[in-house]
Amino acid sequence: MSLTRASEKLTILLITLLAFWLRTYQLQAQSYWIDEAWTVYFARLELADLWQVLQTAEIKPPFYLPSTIYWVKLLGDSEYALRFYSVLFGVMVIPLTYRLGKDVGDRRLGLVAALLMTVAPFQIWHSQEARLYSILTAASVMSMWGFVNIWQRGNWRWWWVYIIGTEWALLVHYHGMILIGVQGLFLLLTWRRHWRGYLKWAASLVVIFLLYLPWLVYGANLLQSYLNW
């Protein structure tokens, strides 16, 4: 029996609400652990001071920690308030995963994938800590969603979804580079079907690189230390 559009929307809504409940349940039950305490410390700095830290001491791209400064100014730095920032992106992952699964396969695959992402212990864990990993997951799923659709549909809207998602992932964590490697491996293994789009994909990587270039200039010295590590 196929799903109607109304039942499909209701199901993904209920799954998303379940994800929200699982990620907010006892959100403040435990005190900050050491890595979260560092997040609180950096979130209390002035932006200019944090910018200096990101170039000299803390090996992180410039999205997460600067954004926490404004979040803390708005809602405070209690365990619930700061962790709720991660919850938002942990919940955002659910509809994104649904759309990715739906476009890879069908609506049922999308719903199953969203449900698995909802109850996955590591996804709940990372959504309940004041760290960047739930944001990295959301950006990565967005990148893969755009990537799937540029080969299926090919219009420029999906190229921009891909560029924004990939750039976002790179600005959250350097491990976002793994996304590009996985996508490149897929295209290498399926080159007979996709070789005509290689030039457009290469052009999108050039755009991503140019947008990322200012950070590479500012953070080059510390990034080299990270690569050596």
Sequence and secondary structure as in RCSB ss.txt:
>XXXX:A:sequence
MSLTRASEKLTILLITLLAFWLRTYQLQAQSYWIDEAWTVYFARLELADLWQVLQTAEIKPPFYLPSTIYWVKLL
GDSEYALRFYSVLFGVMVIPLTYRLGKDVGDRRLGLVAALLMTVAPFQIWHSQEARLYSILTAASVMSMWGFVNI
WQRGNWRWWWVYIIGTEWALLVHYHGMILIGVQGLFLLLTWRRHWRGYLKWAASLVVIFLLYLPWLVYGANLLQS
YLNW
>XXXX:A:secstr
    HHHHHHHHHHHHHHHHHHHHTTTTSS   HHHHHHHHHHTS HHHHHHHHHHT    SSHHHHHHHHHHHH
 SSHHHHHHHHHHHHHHHHHHHHHHHHHHS HHHHHHHHHHHHH HHHHHHHTSSSSHHHHHHHHHHHHHHHHHH
HHT  HHHHHHHHHHHHHHHHH GGGHHHHHHHHHHHHHTHHHHGGGHHHHHHHHHHHHHHHHHHHHHSHHHHHH
HHH 
